[in-house]
Amino acid sequence: MNLFEFLMILLSLIVGLGLAEILTGIARSLKNEGLRGFSWTHGAITLTMFIGLLQTFWESWGLASIETWSFPAMLLMLGSPIFLFLIAHVMFPERESKVSLDDYYFERARLIWTLAGLAVIVGVLFRPLAFGMPLWIVDNLSSLPTIFACVLLSLVNTRLLHRVLVPIILVVVLLDTLAVTYSIG
């Protein structure tokens, strides 16, 4: 096992915990509320975070050729998945809650989108800071509008804005994942 594979185990644990939080939250919501508790906004953010966690894992394989790692580089690599895990943990109410998923989301939207913005910023800056790679690459193209949307969503708690912008962010994340980093080698 080389150093990169060792670091991927640690990253995989964090990503796996985030995915487990999301899947557990969905299962708990279905168990308690069924489909009547469904919220489009909460559903879009849930799917965005799910894909974001998978994308973080997927794109990390591109670092397999790097032989020397520093402790700060490892911390930067783990930054985005840690923020995404935290979002996954706070996205769903604990146990049986009387609050709707929609209301629950809007109570925590500022925290969720602040963490999401930090995840994007760390994800964009990780390679340039850790390894001196260029900042302006095709893979980072979606980052600037996503960061802007995260700031806007963390500052403005208007339901209409969230109901419009959150699905747009989902589409941006999907396009970034499927168009830019569709395959790895």
C-alpha positions as CSV (number, residue, x, y, z in Angstrom):
1,M,0.0,0.0,0.0
2,N,1.4,3.4,-1.0
3,L,0.9,6.7,0.8
4,F,-1.9,7.8,-1.5
5,E,-3.9,4.6,-0.9
6,F,-3.4,5.1,2.8
7,L,-4.7,8.7,2.6
8,M,-7.7,7.5,0.4
9,I,-8.7,5.2,3.2
10,L,-9.0,8.2,5.6
11,L,-10.9,10.2,2.9
12,S,-13.1,7.2,2.2
13,L,-14.1,6.9,5.9
14,I,-15.2,10.6,6.0
15,V,-17.1,10.3,2.7
16,G,-18.7,7.0,3.8
17,L,-19.8,8.6,7.1
18,G,-21.4,11.5,5.1
19,L,-23.2,9.1,2.8
20,A,-24.4,7.1,5.7
21,E,-25.8,10.3,7.4
22,I,-27.7,11.2,4.2
23,L,-29.1,7.7,3.7
24,T,-30.0,7.3,7.3
25,G,-31.7,10.7,7.2
26,I,-33.7,9.8,4.1
27,A,-34.7,6.4,5.6
28,R,-35.7,8.0,8.9
29,S,-37.8,10.7,7.1
30,L,-39.5,8.0,5.0
31,K,-40.2,5.9,8.1
32,N,-41.6,8.8,10.1
33,E,-43.3,10.9,7.4
34,G,-43.4,8.9,4.2
35,L,-43.6,10.9,1.0
36,R,-46.0,13.4,2.6
37,G,-43.1,15.1,4.3
38,F,-41.1,15.5,1.1
39,S,-39.7,18.9,0.3
40,W,-38.3,19.8,-3.1
41,T,-35.8,22.2,-1.6
42,H,-34.6,19.7,1.0
43,G,-34.6,17.0,-1.6
44,A,-32.4,19.0,-3.9
45,I,-29.9,19.9,-1.2
46,T,-29.8,16.3,-0.1
47,L,-29.0,15.1,-3.6
48,T,-26.5,17.9,-4.1
49,M,-24.6,16.8,-1.0
50,F,-24.8,13.1,-1.9
51,I,-23.3,13.9,-5.3
52,G,-20.8,16.3,-3.8
53,L,-19.5,13.6,-1.5
54,L,-19.2,11.1,-4.3
55,Q,-17.5,13.7,-6.5
56,T,-15.0,14.5,-3.8
57,F,-14.1,10.8,-3.6
58,W,-14.1,10.4,-7.4
59,E,-11.9,13.4,-8.1
60,S,-9.4,12.5,-5.4
61,W,-8.2,9.5,-7.5
62,G,-6.6,12.1,-9.8
63,L,-4.0,12.6,-7.0
64,A,-2.6,9.1,-7.2
65,S,0.5,10.2,-9.0
66,I,1.6,12.5,-6.2
67,E,4.3,10.7,-4.3
68,T,5.1,13.2,-1.5
69,W,2.4,14.6,0.8
70,S,2.7,17.0,3.7
71,F,0.4,17.1,6.7
72,P,-1.1,20.5,5.6
73,A,-1.8,18.9,2.1
74,M,-3.6,16.0,3.8
75,L,-5.7,18.4,5.9
76,L,-6.6,20.4,2.8
77,M,-7.6,17.2,1.0
78,L,-9.9,16.2,3.9
79,G,-11.3,19.7,4.3
80,S,-14.1,19.5,1.7
81,P,-15.3,16.0,2.8
82,I,-15.3,17.1,6.4
83,F,-17.5,20.1,5.6
84,L,-19.8,17.9,3.4
85,F,-20.1,15.4,6.3
86,L,-21.1,18.2,8.7
87,I,-23.8,19.3,6.3
88,A,-25.0,15.8,5.9
89,H,-25.2,15.5,9.7
90,V,-27.2,18.7,10.2
91,M,-29.5,18.3,7.2
92,F,-32.0,16.0,8.9
93,P,-33.8,16.3,12.2
94,E,-32.9,13.9,15.0
95,R,-35.3,11.0,15.5
96,E,-39.0,11.8,15.4
97,S,-39.5,15.5,14.8
98,K,-42.7,17.3,14.4
99,V,-41.1,19.9,12.1
100,S,-41.4,19.5,8.3
101,L,-38.2,18.9,6.3
102,D,-38.9,22.2,4.5
103,D,-39.1,24.2,7.8
104,Y,-36.1,22.3,9.2
105,Y,-34.1,23.2,6.1
106,F,-34.9,26.8,6.4
107,E,-34.0,26.9,10.1
108,R,-30.5,25.6,9.2
109,A,-30.0,27.1,5.7
110,R,-27.5,29.7,6.9
111,L,-25.3,27.0,8.5
112,I,-25.7,24.6,5.6
113,W,-24.7,27.1,2.9
114,T,-21.9,28.6,5.0
115,L,-20.4,25.1,5.3
116,A,-21.1,24.4,1.6
117,G,-19.3,27.6,0.6
118,L,-16.3,26.6,2.8
119,A,-16.3,23.1,1.2
120,V,-16.2,24.7,-2.3
121,I,-13.5,27.2,-1.4
122,V,-11.3,24.5,0.2
123,G,-11.9,22.1,-2.7
124,V,-10.8,24.8,-5.2
125,L,-7.8,25.9,-3.2
126,F,-6.6,22.5,-2.2
127,R,-4.5,21.6,-5.2
128,P,-3.0,25.0,-5.8
129,L,-2.0,25.4,-2.1
130,A,-0.9,21.9,-1.5
131,F,0.9,21.1,-4.7
132,G,1.3,24.3,-6.7
133,M,-1.2,23.3,-9.4
134,P,-3.0,26.0,-11.4
135,L,-6.1,27.5,-9.9
136,W,-7.8,28.3,-13.1
137,I,-8.6,24.9,-14.7
138,V,-11.8,23.6,-16.4
139,D,-12.7,21.6,-13.3
140,N,-12.9,24.7,-11.2
141,L,-15.2,26.5,-13.7
142,S,-18.4,25.9,-11.8
143,S,-16.8,27.0,-8.5
144,L,-17.2,30.7,-8.8
145,P,-21.0,30.7,-9.4
146,T,-21.4,28.0,-6.7
147,I,-19.5,30.1,-4.1
148,F,-21.6,33.1,-5.1
149,A,-24.8,31.1,-4.7
150,C,-23.6,29.7,-1.3
151,V,-23.0,33.2,0.0
152,L,-26.4,34.4,-1.3
153,L,-28.2,31.4,0.2
154,S,-26.5,31.8,3.5
155,L,-27.4,35.5,3.7
156,V,-30.9,35.6,2.3
157,N,-33.5,33.2,3.8
158,T,-36.2,33.9,1.3
159,R,-38.0,30.6,0.5
160,L,-38.5,31.5,-3.1
161,L,-34.8,32.2,-3.7
162,H,-33.9,28.9,-2.1
163,R,-36.5,27.0,-4.1
164,V,-35.1,28.4,-7.3
165,L,-31.4,28.5,-6.6
166,V,-30.9,25.2,-4.8
167,P,-32.0,23.1,-7.8
168,I,-29.8,25.2,-10.0
169,I,-26.8,24.4,-7.8
170,L,-27.8,20.7,-8.1
171,V,-27.7,21.0,-11.9
172,V,-24.4,22.8,-11.8
173,V,-22.9,20.1,-9.6
174,L,-24.3,17.4,-11.8
175,L,-22.9,19.0,-15.0
176,D,-19.5,19.5,-13.4
177,T,-19.4,15.9,-12.3
178,L,-20.8,14.4,-15.6
179,A,-19.2,16.8,-18.1
180,V,-15.8,17.6,-16.6
181,T,-14.8,14.6,-14.4
182,Y,-17.0,11.9,-16.0
183,S,-14.1,9.3,-16.0
184,I,-10.9,8.8,-14.3
185,G,-7.9,6.7,-15.2
